[in-house]
Structure formats: C-alpha cells, structure tokens
C-alpha cells in the first residue's frame, strides 16, 4: 500500500519543519512545504495529495480558510486546520467549512497522527456508510423515486433538508437524520426539485422551508451550518424577499 501523501501549507519555517519531520518519521509521504495560497493550489493539482494540513494565517492576501474553501469546491480531499488562534470569530469561519480536525499550536505528535487518521477514515468511509443509489425519474409532484439495487425508494421533497454535491453524487440529508447518496450532478438534481429549493454554494442545495437563519457567509438550515458563496448570495436574498 502506498503511503499517505500529505500537503503542508505553513508559513512559519520552523513549525513547518517540525510537522514535516513528525510525519516522515511516522511513515507518511510529505510533499514540499508551501507557504501561501497560490503555491498550494499548484501542488494540489500537480501532486494530488490525500490530505492537507493548513495553517489558517498564511502569507499573502489569501488565508488557510480561503484555501480550505477552494479544496471543498474543487479538489475535495480532507484537510486539517492549524492555528495559534482560538477566538470565536476564527472558529466560526473554520466551522462552516466542516474541517475534520482543528489543531492548536503547540501540539504533540500523537495529536497530529490521530487527527490525520480520523480525518482520512471519516472522509473515505462516508461513501460506504451511505448507499449509492441512482436517481431514475420524478414520479409525482411531491417526491422522487430512486433506484436502490432491484427496488425503488421514495424520497419526499418535504423530507429533504439539504443536499451536498460530491463529484457525480449528491448526499441528501433528510429530516429524520437519514442520509442517501444518489448518483447525480448538482445541476441535474436541481432540475428535479421544486421552487423552495435553492442553490447557495457550488456544492450545496437547501430547502428554504428549513432555513432558520442567514448571515453571510453561512446559513443555518435545521441546525446545520451551510456555506453560502458570494456567487449565490444575491439569489438567496432574492428568494428570501419573496417569502
């Protein structure tokens, strides 16, 4: 089995060397350390790491939070935030991006190893925990039927809280907490939904009936923190004005 390939984005040279040394001794493959958003984007596409460790405060205009947002929207690998800050504003911005771990400097080698392994496990098992079922067609005005092996399963629109895109799959979160992973792009899935569903992010569709609170750049939908991107902000505000 190939070793896990890790990208470190850290602008403090000594900290970067320390992390790199810890990971190499543990058996991971560590890519050349980069210090800013632009360098990280290049390596993300050229080296295709399995996981990224991101310092929130980077040199340049773009932060680690900006980089995490790019990863969520374009690369879709797990990432871990690294910072010396613990203030509530930073935590809120980080939480919206659903990081599997958040390490505060200084930390122990055991903490780093545990965070990486948990992040990888959670990310790569989500597709096994949720059946991959394929959207077949809309059969009524209030529901869709999806193919589940040799049978068809009914999902009512009123049961759907939000849906998240993952490449050619859509993860549907229902009111009862049930999750269904269906094969569909967000563009195609959106055409099946009624008008009370709206896209708020490249990867997210929400049911406006369950929208509790909106304060850019996030929306609270039945207790879930959903990111709202700049490109869809006005569309959401327009939709809210019609309610």
C-alpha positions as a printed NumPy array, in Angstrom:
array([[  0.   ,   0.   ,   0.   ],
       [  1.309,   3.432,  -0.922],
       [  1.986,   5.816,   1.988],
       [ -0.48 ,   8.628,   2.608],
       [  0.604,  11.74 ,   0.715],
       [  0.326,  14.938,   2.786],
       [  0.486,  18.59 ,   1.784],
       [  1.616,  21.061,   4.467],
       [  0.758,  24.734,   3.986],
       [  2.578,  26.665,   6.711],
       [  4.425,  29.995,   6.533],
       [  6.4  ,  29.544,   9.777],
       [  9.563,  27.77 ,   8.654],
       [ 10.447,  26.104,  11.965],
       [  6.888,  24.899,  12.552],
       [  6.739,  23.51 ,   9.009],
       [  9.996,  21.603,   9.527],
       [  8.739,  20.227,  12.822],
       [  5.489,  18.967,  11.298],
       [  7.281,  17.522,   8.279],
       [  9.79 ,  15.687,  10.476],
       [  6.991,  14.254,  12.658],
       [  5.087,  12.971,   9.644],
       [  8.084,  11.459,   7.849],
       [  9.119,   9.578,  10.995],
       [  5.564,   8.235,  11.284],
       [  5.724,   6.867,   7.725],
       [  3.776,   9.436,   5.734],
       [  4.889,  10.858,   2.389],
       [  5.307,  14.608,   2.777],
       [  5.237,  16.956,  -0.201],
       [  7.475,  20.057,  -0.308],
       [  6.134,  22.566,   2.191],
       [  4.454,  25.648,   0.685],
       [  3.764,  28.937,   2.431],
       [  0.861,  30.572,   0.588],
       [ -2.421,  30.036,  -1.229],
       [ -1.033,  30.245,  -4.766],
       [  1.762,  27.705,  -4.203],
       [ -0.689,  25.35 ,  -2.514],
       [ -3.11 ,  25.448,  -5.48 ],
       [ -0.3  ,  24.386,  -7.822],
       [  0.657,  21.383,  -5.661],
       [ -2.94 ,  20.366,  -5.053],
       [ -3.415,  19.882,  -8.787],
       [  0.036,  18.574,  -9.714],
       [  0.705,  16.201,  -6.79 ],
       [ -2.852,  15.241,  -5.791],
       [ -2.255,  14.796,  -2.034],
       [ -4.501,  12.571,   0.092],
       [ -4.888,  15.181,   2.845],
       [ -3.778,  18.758,   3.541],
       [ -2.661,  20.469,   6.756],
       [ -3.49 ,  24.16 ,   6.517],
       [ -2.277,  26.989,   8.711],
       [ -5.143,  29.474,   8.89 ],
       [ -2.81 ,  32.51 ,   8.832],
       [ -0.747,  32.423,   5.641],
       [  1.476,  34.968,   3.959],
       [ -0.305,  36.931,   1.237],
       [ -3.916,  38.058,   0.847],
       [ -5.471,  34.572,   0.952],
       [ -5.83 ,  32.662,   4.23 ],
       [ -5.969,  28.98 ,   5.048],
       [ -9.745,  29.35 ,   5.242],
       [ -9.773,  30.569,   1.612],
       [ -7.672,  27.557,   0.675],
       [ -9.985,  25.157,   2.529],
       [-12.939,  26.652,   0.679],
       [-11.147,  26.063,  -2.644],
       [-10.423,  22.459,  -1.65 ],
       [-14.074,  21.847,  -0.759],
       [-15.275,  23.258,  -4.055],
       [-12.638,  21.906,  -6.448],
       [-10.35 ,  19.22 ,  -5.019],
       [-12.457,  17.543,  -2.331],
       [ -9.899,  15.952,  -0.031],
       [ -9.883,  16.092,   3.786],
       [ -7.971,  18.918,   5.457],
       [ -6.895,  19.865,   8.961],
       [ -6.726,  23.441,  10.222],
       [ -3.634,  24.507,  12.142],
       [ -3.501,  27.759,  14.12 ],
       [ -2.431,  29.511,  17.306],
       [ -5.754,  31.373,  17.436],
       [ -8.791,  30.192,  19.352],
       [-11.085,  33.224,  19.148],
       [-14.745,  32.616,  18.348],
       [-14.736,  34.507,  15.037],
       [-11.95 ,  32.341,  13.595],
       [-13.609,  29.19 ,  14.909],
       [-16.933,  30.177,  13.331],
       [-15.305,  30.786,   9.94 ],
       [-13.498,  27.46 ,  10.151],
       [-16.554,  25.518,  11.33 ],
       [-18.591,  26.475,   8.272],
       [-16.108,  24.534,   6.116],
       [-16.617,  21.312,   8.111],
       [-12.964,  20.501,   8.924],
       [-12.491,  17.019,  10.402],
       [ -9.858,  18.401,  12.795],
       [ -8.597,  21.687,  14.219],
       [ -5.13 ,  21.637,  15.815],
       [ -3.942,  24.456,  18.068],
       [ -0.201,  25.098,  18.299],
       [  1.751,  23.745,  20.073],
       [  0.59 ,  20.135,  19.737],
       [  2.026,  16.66 ,  20.274],
       [  2.98 ,  14.168,  17.581],
       [  0.222,  11.88 ,  18.861],
       [ -2.383,  14.628,  18.37 ],
       [ -1.217,  15.202,  14.793],
       [ -1.245,  11.491,  13.938],
       [ -4.692,  10.963,  15.476],
       [ -6.165,  13.951,  13.627],
       [ -4.833,  12.719,  10.284],
       [ -6.068,   9.155,  10.717],
       [ -9.527,  10.219,  11.893],
       [ -9.854,  12.744,   9.062],
       [ -8.914,  10.141,   6.446],
       [-11.175,   7.494,   7.957],
       [-14.234,   9.742,   8.156],
       [-13.753,  11.108,   4.676],
       [-13.205,   7.814,   2.871],
       [-15.89 ,   5.808,   4.684],
       [-18.757,   8.209,   4.066],
       [-19.427,   6.548,   0.707],
       [-19.628,   3.154,   2.41 ],
       [-21.924,   4.425,   5.139],
       [-24.381,   5.803,   2.607],
       [-25.717,   3.637,  -0.212],
       [-25.01 ,   4.837,  -3.697],
       [-28.444,   4.89 ,  -5.281],
       [-29.215,   6.343,  -8.672],
       [-31.89 ,   8.895,  -9.483],
       [-34.312,   7.449, -12.025],
       [-37.141,   9.933, -12.517],
       [-39.727,  12.157, -10.864],
       [-42.949,  10.207, -10.442],
       [-45.062,  12.767,  -8.588],
       [-45.188,  16.433,  -7.706],
       [-44.042,  15.871,  -4.129],
       [-41.382,  13.181,  -4.391],
       [-38.748,  11.394,  -6.41 ],
       [-38.136,   7.672,  -6.728],
       [-34.561,   6.47 ,  -6.727],
       [-33.269,   3.089,  -7.784],
       [-31.865,   1.035,  -4.901],
       [-30.423,  -2.214,  -6.32 ],
       [-33.562,  -4.023,  -7.572],
       [-36.188,  -1.794,  -5.962],
       [-37.248,   1.842,  -5.94 ],
       [-37.213,   4.09 ,  -2.903],
       [-39.44 ,   7.138,  -2.466],
       [-37.95 ,  10.364,  -1.099],
       [-40.417,  13.153,  -0.449],
       [-39.184,  16.672,  -1.148],
       [-40.603,  17.775,   2.208],
       [-38.232,  15.338,   3.946],
       [-35.086,  16.821,   2.387],
       [-33.282,  19.446,   4.495],
       [-30.327,  19.988,   2.158],
       [-28.188,  18.188,  -0.401],
       [-24.425,  18.319,  -0.914],
       [-22.574,  17.605,  -4.146],
       [-19.62 ,  15.225,  -4.21 ],
       [-18.383,  14.886,  -7.8  ],
       [-21.123,  12.883,  -9.592],
       [-23.003,  12.087,  -6.383],
       [-25.452,  14.043,  -4.244],
       [-25.605,  13.425,  -0.493],
       [-29.2  ,  14.022,   0.647],
       [-29.798,  14.87 ,   4.318],
       [-33.36 ,  14.184,   5.5  ],
       [-35.347,  15.491,   8.472],
       [-35.002,  12.206,  10.362],
       [-31.208,  12.287,  10.002],
       [-31.151,   9.624,   7.286],
       [-28.58 ,  10.135,   4.538],
       [-28.909,   8.928,   0.959],
       [-26.124,   9.127,  -1.594],
       [-27.515,   9.281,  -5.117],
       [-25.718,   9.375,  -8.423],
       [-26.39 ,  12.788,  -9.967],
       [-24.642,  16.071, -10.599],
       [-25.921,  19.089,  -8.693],
       [-27.044,  20.65 , -11.98 ],
       [-29.209,  17.681, -12.903],
       [-30.529,  17.112,  -9.407],
       [-31.574,  20.759,  -9.133],
       [-33.908,  20.345, -12.12 ],
       [-35.86 ,  17.67 , -10.22 ],
       [-36.595,  19.881,  -7.22 ],
       [-39.49 ,  22.306,  -6.583],
       [-39.049,  26.066,  -6.236],
       [-38.497,  26.014,  -2.462],
       [-35.044,  24.536,  -3.088],
       [-32.231,  26.931,  -3.924],
       [-28.525,  26.586,  -4.617],
       [-26.421,  28.611,  -2.159],
       [-22.975,  27.251,  -2.957],
       [-21.231,  25.329,  -5.68 ],
       [-21.775,  22.176,  -3.627],
       [-24.999,  22.854,  -1.678],
       [-28.754,  23.   ,  -2.281],
       [-31.017,  23.9  ,   0.644],
       [-34.73 ,  23.615,   1.367],
       [-35.896,  27.138,   2.202],
       [-38.685,  25.697,   4.364],
       [-35.998,  24.684,   6.878],
       [-33.888,  27.84 ,   6.732],
       [-33.583,  29.144,  10.312],
       [-31.023,  31.917,   9.948],
       [-28.889,  33.548,   7.274],
       [-25.843,  35.703,   7.888],
       [-23.326,  35.706,   5.065],
       [-21.234,  33.612,   4.542],
       [-23.35 ,  30.884,   6.137],
       [-26.949,  29.76 ,   6.543],
       [-28.383,  27.687,   9.373],
       [-30.702,  25.052,   7.953],
       [-32.392,  22.931,  10.635],
       [-29.289,  23.265,  12.815],
       [-26.793,  22.597,  10.002],
       [-24.172,  25.226,   9.115],
       [-24.251,  25.556,   5.321],
       [-21.712,  27.759,   3.478],
       [-23.112,  30.473,   1.21 ],
       [-20.795,  31.595,  -1.574],
       [-20.637,  35.086,  -2.998],
       [-21.915,  33.914,  -6.387],
       [-25.218,  32.7  ,  -4.869],
       [-25.692,  35.296,  -2.127],
       [-27.933,  37.61 ,  -4.184],
       [-30.051,  34.71 ,  -5.421],
       [-30.719,  33.662,  -1.836],
       [-31.558,  37.22 ,  -0.773],
       [-33.968,  37.487,  -3.701],
       [-35.62 ,  34.223,  -2.726],
       [-35.986,  35.391,   0.867],
       [-37.622,  38.584,  -0.33 ],
       [-40.341,  36.54 ,  -1.995],
       [-41.225,  34.544,   1.116]])
